[in-house]
Amino acid sequence: VYFSDVLCIIPVKKTKTLAQILRHKRFKVTQGTPCLIVTVRGSKFDEFYRKKNIVLEE
């Protein structure tokens, strides 16, 4: 699970609640809808998505 800002994607730890994610300093709600990107770890799409974007590990 990731969320994205203008420059990169930020992975979300499985232990984080939605409230914690929404309070993250880089998380932005657009038009009233929070957006998370969900991929299957190790899938071809996940590998492609991570290579295509800058991943900011926090």
N, CA, C and O atoms as a Tripos MOL2 file, in Angstrom:
@<TRIPOS>MOLECULE
protein
  232   231    58     0     0
PROTEIN
NO_CHARGES

@<TRIPOS>ATOM
      1 N           0.8610   -1.1750    0.0000 N.3       1 VAL1
      2 CA          0.0000    0.0000    0.0000 C.3       1 VAL1
      3 C           0.9000    1.2280    0.0000 C.2       1 VAL1
      4 O           1.8800    1.3060    0.7410 O.2       1 VAL1
      5 N           0.5430    2.1770   -0.8450 N.am      2 TYR2
      6 CA          1.3030    3.4210   -0.9830 C.3       2 TYR2
      7 C           0.3320    4.5870   -1.0310 C.2       2 TYR2
      8 O          -0.8580    4.4090   -1.2890 O.2       2 TYR2
      9 N           0.8470    5.7750   -0.7820 N.am      3 PHE3
     10 CA          0.1640    6.9900   -1.2050 C.3       3 PHE3
     11 C           1.1920    7.8210   -1.9380 C.2       3 PHE3
     12 O           2.3950    7.5870   -1.8280 O.2       3 PHE3
     13 N           0.7100    8.7800   -2.6750 N.am      4 SER4
     14 CA          1.5940    9.5070   -3.5690 C.3       4 SER4
     15 C           1.5020   10.9990   -3.3040 C.2       4 SER4
     16 O           0.4340   11.5280   -2.9940 O.2       4 SER4
     17 N           2.6440   11.6700   -3.4320 N.am      5 ASP5
     18 CA          2.6160   13.1240   -3.4930 C.3       5 ASP5
     19 C           3.1100   13.4850   -4.8900 C.2       5 ASP5
     20 O           3.2150   12.6080   -5.7470 O.2       5 ASP5
     21 N           3.4050   14.7150   -5.1270 N.am      6 VAL6
     22 CA          3.7630   15.1510   -6.4780 C.3       6 VAL6
     23 C           5.0350   14.4770   -6.9870 C.2       6 VAL6
     24 O           5.1310   14.1660   -8.1740 O.2       6 VAL6
     25 N           6.0070   14.2490   -6.1150 N.am      7 LEU7
     26 CA          7.3160   13.7820   -6.5560 C.3       7 LEU7
     27 C           7.5910   12.3000   -6.3500 C.2       7 LEU7
     28 O           8.4720   11.7490   -7.0100 O.2       7 LEU7
     29 N           6.8660   11.6400   -5.4540 N.am      8 CYS8
     30 CA          7.2350   10.2640   -5.1150 C.3       8 CYS8
     31 C           6.0430    9.4930   -4.5560 C.2       8 CYS8
     32 O           4.9590   10.0400   -4.3520 O.2       8 CYS8
     33 N           6.2840    8.1920   -4.3140 N.am      9 ILE9
     34 CA          5.2890    7.3830   -3.6190 C.3       9 ILE9
     35 C           5.8460    7.0130   -2.2510 C.2       9 ILE9
     36 O           7.0500    6.8130   -2.0900 O.2       9 ILE9
     37 N           4.9650    6.9250   -1.2820 N.am     10 ILE10
     38 CA          5.3710    6.6340    0.0880 C.3      10 ILE10
     39 C           4.7050    5.3300    0.5170 C.2      10 ILE10
     40 O           3.4770    5.2520    0.5450 O.2      10 ILE10
     41 N           5.4930    4.3000    0.8520 N.am     11 PRO11
     42 CA          4.9030    3.0450    1.3240 C.3      11 PRO11
     43 C           4.2380    3.2370    2.6860 C.2      11 PRO11
     44 O           4.6920    4.0350    3.5070 O.2      11 PRO11
     45 N           3.1680    2.4990    2.9090 N.am     12 VAL12
     46 CA          2.4370    2.5530    4.1740 C.3      12 VAL12
     47 C           2.6370    1.2210    4.8930 C.2      12 VAL12
     48 O           2.4250    0.1590    4.3090 O.2      12 VAL12
     49 N           3.0420    1.2790    6.1490 N.am     13 LYS13
     50 CA          3.2060    0.0560    6.9400 C.3      13 LYS13
     51 C           1.8380   -0.5560    7.2450 C.2      13 LYS13
     52 O           0.8570    0.1620    7.4410 O.2      13 LYS13
     53 N           1.7830   -1.8810    7.2820 N.am     14 LYS14
     54 CA          0.5260   -2.5890    7.5420 C.3      14 LYS14
     55 C          -0.0630   -2.2440    8.9020 C.2      14 LYS14
     56 O          -1.2700   -2.3740    9.1050 O.2      14 LYS14
     57 N           0.7590   -1.8150    9.8140 N.am     15 THR15
     58 CA          0.2940   -1.5260   11.1720 C.3      15 THR15
     59 C          -0.3520   -0.1500   11.3120 C.2      15 THR15
     60 O          -0.9500    0.1430   12.3470 O.2      15 THR15
     61 N          -0.2410    0.7010   10.2870 N.am     16 LYS16
     62 CA         -0.7940    2.0550   10.3580 C.3      16 LYS16
     63 C          -2.3080    2.0340   10.1870 C.2      16 LYS16
     64 O          -2.8440    1.2850    9.3700 O.2      16 LYS16
     65 N          -2.9850    2.8620   10.9650 N.am     17 THR17
     66 CA         -4.4300    3.0240   10.8030 C.3      17 THR17
     67 C          -4.6890    4.0920    9.7430 C.2      17 THR17
     68 O          -3.7940    4.8580    9.3860 O.2      17 THR17
     69 N          -5.9170    4.1320    9.2490 N.am     18 LEU18
     70 CA         -6.2640    5.1570    8.2690 C.3      18 LEU18
     71 C          -6.0800    6.5460    8.8740 C.2      18 LEU18
     72 O          -5.6180    7.4580    8.1890 O.2      18 LEU18
     73 N          -6.4290    6.7170   10.1260 N.am     19 ALA19
     74 CA         -6.2580    8.0200   10.7890 C.3      19 ALA19
     75 C          -4.7920    8.4400   10.8050 C.2      19 ALA19
     76 O          -4.4830    9.6080   10.5690 O.2      19 ALA19
     77 N          -3.8910    7.5090   11.0770 N.am     20 GLN20
     78 CA         -2.4580    7.8230   11.0860 C.3      20 GLN20
     79 C          -1.9780    8.2040    9.6850 C.2      20 GLN20
     80 O          -1.1700    9.1210    9.5320 O.2      20 GLN20
     81 N          -2.4690    7.5120    8.6790 N.am     21 ILE21
     82 CA         -2.0810    7.8220    7.3000 C.3      21 ILE21
     83 C          -2.5750    9.2110    6.9150 C.2      21 ILE21
     84 O          -1.8350    9.9920    6.3170 O.2      21 ILE21
     85 N          -3.8160    9.5180    7.2530 N.am     22 LEU22
     86 CA         -4.3920   10.8180    6.8990 C.3      22 LEU22
     87 C          -3.6660   11.9720    7.5810 C.2      22 LEU22
     88 O          -3.6680   13.0870    7.0600 O.2      22 LEU22
     89 N          -3.0470   11.7300    8.7330 N.am     23 ARG23
     90 CA         -2.3120   12.7820    9.4510 C.3      23 ARG23
     91 C          -0.8680   12.9330    8.9810 C.2      23 ARG23
     92 O          -0.1690   13.8460    9.4200 O.2      23 ARG23
     93 N          -0.4170   12.0540    8.1010 N.am     24 HIS24
     94 CA          0.9620   12.1310    7.6140 C.3      24 HIS24
     95 C           1.1760   13.4770    6.9240 C.2      24 HIS24
     96 O           0.3130   13.9410    6.1790 O.2      24 HIS24
     97 N           2.3170   14.0960    7.1720 N.am     25 LYS25
     98 CA          2.5790   15.4490    6.6570 C.3      25 LYS25
     99 C           2.5570   15.5350    5.1340 C.2      25 LYS25
    100 O           2.3090   16.6110    4.5910 O.2      25 LYS25
    101 N           2.8080   14.4330    4.4310 N.am     26 ARG26
    102 CA          2.8350   14.4630    2.9670 C.3      26 ARG26
    103 C           1.5370   13.9740    2.3270 C.2      26 ARG26
    104 O           1.3830   14.0500    1.1080 O.2      26 ARG26
    105 N           0.5980   13.4710    3.1400 N.am     27 PHE27
    106 CA         -0.6490   12.9460    2.5920 C.3      27 PHE27
    107 C          -1.5920   14.0910    2.2590 C.2      27 PHE27
    108 O          -1.8160   14.9770    3.0840 O.2      27 PHE27
    109 N          -2.1400   14.0750    1.0600 N.am     28 LYS28
    110 CA         -3.0780   15.1080    0.6190 C.3      28 LYS28
    111 C          -4.3960   14.4540    0.2290 C.2      28 LYS28
    112 O          -4.4130   13.4450   -0.4760 O.2      28 LYS28
    113 N          -5.4960   15.0320    0.6890 N.am     29 VAL29
    114 CA         -6.8280   14.5800    0.2920 C.3      29 VAL29
    115 C          -7.2710   15.4790   -0.8510 C.2      29 VAL29
    116 O          -7.2910   16.7030   -0.7200 O.2      29 VAL29
    117 N          -7.6250   14.8650   -1.9720 N.am     30 THR30
    118 CA         -8.0290   15.6180   -3.1540 C.3      30 THR30
    119 C          -9.5380   15.5130   -3.3310 C.2      30 THR30
    120 O         -10.0800   14.4090   -3.3960 O.2      30 THR30
    121 N         -10.2060   16.6290   -3.4070 N.am     31 GLN31
    122 CA        -11.6520   16.7080   -3.5970 C.3      31 GLN31
    123 C         -12.4030   15.8500   -2.5860 C.2      31 GLN31
    124 O         -13.4090   15.2240   -2.9200 O.2      31 GLN31
    125 N         -11.9120   15.8220   -1.3520 N.am     32 GLY32
    126 CA        -12.5930   15.1280   -0.2720 C.3      32 GLY32
    127 C         -12.4260   13.6190   -0.2420 C.2      32 GLY32
    128 O         -13.0560   12.9470    0.5740 O.2      32 GLY32
    129 N         -11.5840   13.0720   -1.1210 N.am     33 THR33
    130 CA        -11.4150   11.6220   -1.1920 C.3      33 THR33
    131 C          -9.9590   11.2390   -0.9750 C.2      33 THR33
    132 O          -9.1000   11.6120   -1.7730 O.2      33 THR33
    133 N          -9.6630   10.4910    0.1050 N.am     34 PRO34
    134 CA         -8.2880   10.0060    0.2790 C.3      34 PRO34
    135 C          -7.9900    8.9260   -0.7550 C.2      34 PRO34
    136 O          -8.8670    8.1340   -1.1000 O.2      34 PRO34
    137 N          -6.7820    8.8930   -1.2390 N.am     35 CYS35
    138 CA         -6.4110    7.9340   -2.2800 C.3      35 CYS35
    139 C          -5.1900    7.1330   -1.8370 C.2      35 CYS35
    140 O          -4.1540    7.7020   -1.4920 O.2      35 CYS35
    141 N          -5.3220    5.8170   -1.8510 N.am     36 LEU36
    142 CA         -4.2190    4.9110   -1.5630 C.3      36 LEU36
    143 C          -4.0300    4.0050   -2.7700 C.2      36 LEU36
    144 O          -4.9970    3.6750   -3.4560 O.2      36 LEU36
    145 N          -2.8080    3.6060   -3.0290 N.am     37 ILE37
    146 CA         -2.4860    2.7020   -4.1300 C.3      37 ILE37
    147 C          -2.1780    1.3430   -3.5120 C.2      37 ILE37
    148 O          -1.2880    1.2310   -2.6680 O.2      37 ILE37
    149 N          -2.9030    0.3180   -3.9260 N.am     38 VAL38
    150 CA         -2.7160   -1.0230   -3.3800 C.3      38 VAL38
    151 C          -2.1730   -1.9230   -4.4790 C.2      38 VAL38
    152 O          -2.7670   -2.0270   -5.5520 O.2      38 VAL38
    153 N          -1.0450   -2.5730   -4.2110 N.am     39 THR39
    154 CA         -0.4620   -3.5260   -5.1550 C.3      39 THR39
    155 C          -0.1760   -4.8340   -4.4270 C.2      39 THR39
    156 O          -0.1390   -4.8780   -3.1970 O.2      39 THR39
    157 N           0.0240   -5.8870   -5.1910 N.am     40 VAL40
    158 CA          0.4020   -7.1760   -4.6170 C.3      40 VAL40
    159 C           1.9210   -7.2240   -4.5830 C.2      40 VAL40
    160 O           2.5740   -7.1890   -5.6260 O.2      40 VAL40
    161 N           2.4800   -7.3040   -3.3780 N.am     41 ARG41
    162 CA          3.9340   -7.3060   -3.2170 C.3      41 ARG41
    163 C           4.5520   -8.4420   -4.0280 C.2      41 ARG41
    164 O           4.0930   -9.5830   -3.9700 O.2      41 ARG41
    165 N           5.5910   -8.1190   -4.7790 N.am     42 GLY42
    166 CA          6.2970   -9.1190   -5.5710 C.3      42 GLY42
    167 C           5.6840   -9.3780   -6.9350 C.2      42 GLY42
    168 O           6.2500  -10.1290   -7.7290 O.2      42 GLY42
    169 N           4.5280   -8.7670   -7.2280 N.am     43 SER43
    170 CA          3.9120   -8.9570   -8.5430 C.3      43 SER43
    171 C           4.6790   -8.1540   -9.5880 C.2      43 SER43
    172 O           5.4410   -7.2470   -9.2540 O.2      43 SER43
    173 N           4.4690   -8.4950  -10.8490 N.am     44 LYS44
    174 CA          5.1340   -7.7510  -11.9250 C.3      44 LYS44
    175 C           4.7130   -6.2870  -11.8960 C.2      44 LYS44
    176 O           5.5340   -5.3960  -12.1130 O.2      44 LYS44
    177 N           3.4190   -6.0400  -11.6250 N.am     45 PHE45
    178 CA          2.9660   -4.6540  -11.5730 C.3      45 PHE45
    179 C           3.6370   -3.8990  -10.4370 C.2      45 PHE45
    180 O           4.0550   -2.7560  -10.6240 O.2      45 PHE45
    181 N           3.7490   -4.5140   -9.2590 N.am     46 ASP46
    182 CA          4.3930   -3.8570   -8.1170 C.3      46 ASP46
    183 C           5.8400   -3.5050   -8.4530 C.2      46 ASP46
    184 O           6.2960   -2.4000   -8.1610 O.2      46 ASP46
    185 N           6.5530   -4.4340   -9.0600 N.am     47 GLU47
    186 CA          7.9460   -4.1710   -9.4520 C.3      47 GLU47
    187 C           8.0150   -3.0260  -10.4560 C.2      47 GLU47
    188 O           8.8530   -2.1340  -10.3280 O.2      47 GLU47
    189 N           7.1240   -3.0530  -11.4640 N.am     48 PHE48
    190 CA          7.0810   -1.9960  -12.4750 C.3      48 PHE48
    191 C           6.7620   -0.6500  -11.8240 C.2      48 PHE48
    192 O           7.4120    0.3530  -12.1170 O.2      48 PHE48
    193 N           5.7650   -0.6300  -10.9430 N.am     49 TYR49
    194 CA          5.3270    0.6080  -10.3000 C.3      49 TYR49
    195 C           6.4380    1.2080   -9.4500 C.2      49 TYR49
    196 O           6.6550    2.4200   -9.4700 O.2      49 TYR49
    197 N           7.1430    0.3590   -8.7030 N.am     50 ARG50
    198 CA          8.2440    0.8410   -7.8560 C.3      50 ARG50
    199 C           9.4130    1.3550   -8.6960 C.2      50 ARG50
    200 O          10.0740    2.3160   -8.3030 O.2      50 ARG50
    201 N           9.6760    0.7310   -9.8410 N.am     51 LYS51
    202 CA         10.7650    1.2010  -10.7100 C.3      51 LYS51
    203 C          10.3910    2.5060  -11.4030 C.2      51 LYS51
    204 O          11.2490    3.3580  -11.6330 O.2      51 LYS51
    205 N           9.1170    2.6610  -11.7330 N.am     52 LYS52
    206 CA          8.6360    3.8290  -12.4650 C.3      52 LYS52
    207 C           8.6020    5.0820  -11.5830 C.2      52 LYS52
    208 O           8.7110    6.1980  -12.0910 O.2      52 LYS52
    209 N           8.4530    4.9030  -10.2800 N.am     53 ASN53
    210 CA          8.3000    6.0190   -9.3500 C.3      53 ASN53
    211 C           9.4490    6.0680   -8.3540 C.2      53 ASN53
    212 O          10.1080    5.0610   -8.0940 O.2      53 ASN53
    213 N           9.6750    7.2400   -7.8100 N.am     54 ILE54
    214 CA         10.6390    7.3910   -6.7210 C.3      54 ILE54
    215 C           9.9380    6.9310   -5.4470 C.2      54 ILE54
    216 O           8.8710    7.4420   -5.1070 O.2      54 ILE54
    217 N          10.5290    5.9730   -4.7460 N.am     55 VAL55
    218 CA          9.9410    5.4480   -3.5110 C.3      55 VAL55
    219 C          10.6400    6.1080   -2.3300 C.2      55 VAL55
    220 O          11.8570    5.9980   -2.1760 O.2      55 VAL55
    221 N           9.8690    6.7880   -1.5050 N.am     56 LEU56
    222 CA         10.4080    7.4530   -0.3220 C.3      56 LEU56
    223 C          10.1640    6.5580    0.8770 C.2      56 LEU56
    224 O           9.0430    6.4840    1.3810 O.2      56 LEU56
    225 N          11.1930    5.8840    1.3360 N.am     57 GLU57
    226 CA         11.0740    5.0100    2.5120 C.3      57 GLU57
    227 C          11.1600    5.8740    3.7590 C.2      57 GLU57
    228 O          12.1040    6.6480    3.9230 O.2      57 GLU57
    229 N          10.1750    5.7420    4.6370 N.am     58 GLU58
    230 CA         10.1840    6.5290    5.8810 C.3      58 GLU58
    231 C          10.2570    5.6380    7.0700 C.2      58 GLU58
    232 O          10.2750    6.1210    8.2030 O.2      58 GLU58
@<TRIPOS>BOND
     1     1     2 1
     2     2     3 1
     3     3     4 2
     4     3     5 am
     5     5     6 1
     6     6     7 1
     7     7     8 2
     8     7     9 am
     9     9    10 1
    10    10    11 1
    11    11    12 2
    12    11    13 am
    13    13    14 1
    14    14    15 1
    15    15    16 2
    16    15    17 am
    17    17    18 1
    18    18    19 1
    19    19    20 2
    20    19    21 am
    21    21    22 1
    22    22    23 1
    23    23    24 2
    24    23    25 am
    25    25    26 1
    26    26    27 1
    27    27    28 2
    28    27    29 am
    29    29    30 1
    30    30    31 1
    31    31    32 2
    32    31    33 am
    33    33    34 1
    34    34    35 1
    35    35    36 2
    36    35    37 am
    37    37    38 1
    38    38    39 1
    39    39    40 2
    40    39    41 am
    41    41    42 1
    42    42    43 1
    43    43    44 2
    44    43    45 am
    45    45    46 1
    46    46    47 1
    47    47    48 2
    48    47    49 am
    49    49    50 1
    50    50    51 1
    51    51    52 2
    52    51    53 am
    53    53    54 1
    54    54    55 1
    55    55    56 2
    56    55    57 am
    57    57    58 1
    58    58    59 1
    59    59    60 2
    60    59    61 am
    61    61    62 1
    62    62    63 1
    63    63    64 2
    64    63    65 am
    65    65    66 1
    66    66    67 1
    67    67    68 2
    68    67    69 am
    69    69    70 1
    70    70    71 1
    71    71    72 2
    72    71    73 am
    73    73    74 1
    74    74    75 1
    75    75    76 2
    76    75    77 am
    77    77    78 1
    78    78    79 1
    79    79    80 2
    80    79    81 am
    81    81    82 1
    82    82    83 1
    83    83    84 2
    84    83    85 am
    85    85    86 1
    86    86    87 1
    87    87    88 2
    88    87    89 am
    89    89    90 1
    90    90    91 1
    91    91    92 2
    92    91    93 am
    93    93    94 1
    94    94    95 1
    95    95    96 2
    96    95    97 am
    97    97    98 1
    98    98    99 1
    99    99   100 2
   100    99   101 am
   101   101   102 1
   102   102   103 1
   103   103   104 2
   104   103   105 am
   105   105   106 1
   106   106   107 1
   107   107   108 2
   108   107   109 am
   109   109   110 1
   110   110   111 1
   111   111   112 2
   112   111   113 am
   113   113   114 1
   114   114   115 1
   115   115   116 2
   116   115   117 am
   117   117   118 1
   118   118   119 1
   119   119   120 2
   120   119   121 am
   121   121   122 1
   122   122   123 1
   123   123   124 2
   124   123   125 am
   125   125   126 1
   126   126   127 1
   127   127   128 2
   128   127   129 am
   129   129   130 1
   130   130   131 1
   131   131   132 2
   132   131   133 am
   133   133   134 1
   134   134   135 1
   135   135   136 2
   136   135   137 am
   137   137   138 1
   138   138   139 1
   139   139   140 2
   140   139   141 am
   141   141   142 1
   142   142   143 1
   143   143   144 2
   144   143   145 am
   145   145   146 1
   146   146   147 1
   147   147   148 2
   148   147   149 am
   149   149   150 1
   150   150   151 1
   151   151   152 2
   152   151   153 am
   153   153   154 1
   154   154   155 1
   155   155   156 2
   156   155   157 am
   157   157   158 1
   158   158   159 1
   159   159   160 2
   160   159   161 am
   161   161   162 1
   162   162   163 1
   163   163   164 2
   164   163   165 am
   165   165   166 1
   166   166   167 1
   167   167   168 2
   168   167   169 am
   169   169   170 1
   170   170   171 1
   171   171   172 2
   172   171   173 am
   173   173   174 1
   174   174   175 1
   175   175   176 2
   176   175   177 am
   177   177   178 1
   178   178   179 1
   179   179   180 2
   180   179   181 am
   181   181   182 1
   182   182   183 1
   183   183   184 2
   184   183   185 am
   185   185   186 1
   186   186   187 1
   187   187   188 2
   188   187   189 am
   189   189   190 1
   190   190   191 1
   191   191   192 2
   192   191   193 am
   193   193   194 1
   194   194   195 1
   195   195   196 2
   196   195   197 am
   197   197   198 1
   198   198   199 1
   199   199   200 2
   200   199   201 am
   201   201   202 1
   202   202   203 1
   203   203   204 2
   204   203   205 am
   205   205   206 1
   206   206   207 1
   207   207   208 2
   208   207   209 am
   209   209   210 1
   210   210   211 1
   211   211   212 2
   212   211   213 am
   213   213   214 1
   214   214   215 1
   215   215   216 2
   216   215   217 am
   217   217   218 1
   218   218   219 1
   219   219   220 2
   220   219   221 am
   221   221   222 1
   222   222   223 1
   223   223   224 2
   224   223   225 am
   225   225   226 1
   226   226   227 1
   227   227   228 2
   228   227   229 am
   229   229   230 1
   230   230   231 1
   231   231   232 2
@<TRIPOS>SUBSTRUCTURE
     1 VAL1         2 RESIDUE 1 A VAL
     2 TYR2         6 RESIDUE 1 A TYR
     3 PHE3        10 RESIDUE 1 A PHE
     4 SER4        14 RESIDUE 1 A SER
     5 ASP5        18 RESIDUE 1 A ASP
     6 VAL6        22 RESIDUE 1 A VAL
     7 LEU7        26 RESIDUE 1 A LEU
     8 CYS8        30 RESIDUE 1 A CYS
     9 ILE9        34 RESIDUE 1 A ILE
    10 ILE10       38 RESIDUE 1 A ILE
    11 PRO11       42 RESIDUE 1 A PRO
    12 VAL12       46 RESIDUE 1 A VAL
    13 LYS13       50 RESIDUE 1 A LYS
    14 LYS14       54 RESIDUE 1 A LYS
    15 THR15       58 RESIDUE 1 A THR
    16 LYS16       62 RESIDUE 1 A LYS
    17 THR17       66 RESIDUE 1 A THR
    18 LEU18       70 RESIDUE 1 A LEU
    19 ALA19       74 RESIDUE 1 A ALA
    20 GLN20       78 RESIDUE 1 A GLN
    21 ILE21       82 RESIDUE 1 A ILE
    22 LEU22       86 RESIDUE 1 A LEU
    23 ARG23       90 RESIDUE 1 A ARG
    24 HIS24       94 RESIDUE 1 A HIS
    25 LYS25       98 RESIDUE 1 A LYS
    26 ARG26      102 RESIDUE 1 A ARG
    27 PHE27      106 RESIDUE 1 A PHE
    28 LYS28      110 RESIDUE 1 A LYS
    29 VAL29      114 RESIDUE 1 A VAL
    30 THR30      118 RESIDUE 1 A THR
    31 GLN31      122 RESIDUE 1 A GLN
    32 GLY32      126 RESIDUE 1 A GLY
    33 THR33      130 RESIDUE 1 A THR
    34 PRO34      134 RESIDUE 1 A PRO
    35 CYS35      138 RESIDUE 1 A CYS
    36 LEU36      142 RESIDUE 1 A LEU
    37 ILE37      146 RESIDUE 1 A ILE
    38 VAL38      150 RESIDUE 1 A VAL
    39 THR39      154 RESIDUE 1 A THR
    40 VAL40      158 RESIDUE 1 A VAL
    41 ARG41      162 RESIDUE 1 A ARG
    42 GLY42      166 RESIDUE 1 A GLY
    43 SER43      170 RESIDUE 1 A SER
    44 LYS44      174 RESIDUE 1 A LYS
    45 PHE45      178 RESIDUE 1 A PHE
    46 ASP46      182 RESIDUE 1 A ASP
    47 GLU47      186 RESIDUE 1 A GLU
    48 PHE48      190 RESIDUE 1 A PHE
    49 TYR49      194 RESIDUE 1 A TYR
    50 ARG50      198 RESIDUE 1 A ARG
    51 LYS51      202 RESIDUE 1 A LYS
    52 LYS52      206 RESIDUE 1 A LYS
    53 ASN53      210 RESIDUE 1 A ASN
    54 ILE54      214 RESIDUE 1 A ILE
    55 VAL55      218 RESIDUE 1 A VAL
    56 LEU56      222 RESIDUE 1 A LEU
    57 GLU57      226 RESIDUE 1 A GLU
    58 GLU58      230 RESIDUE 1 A GLU
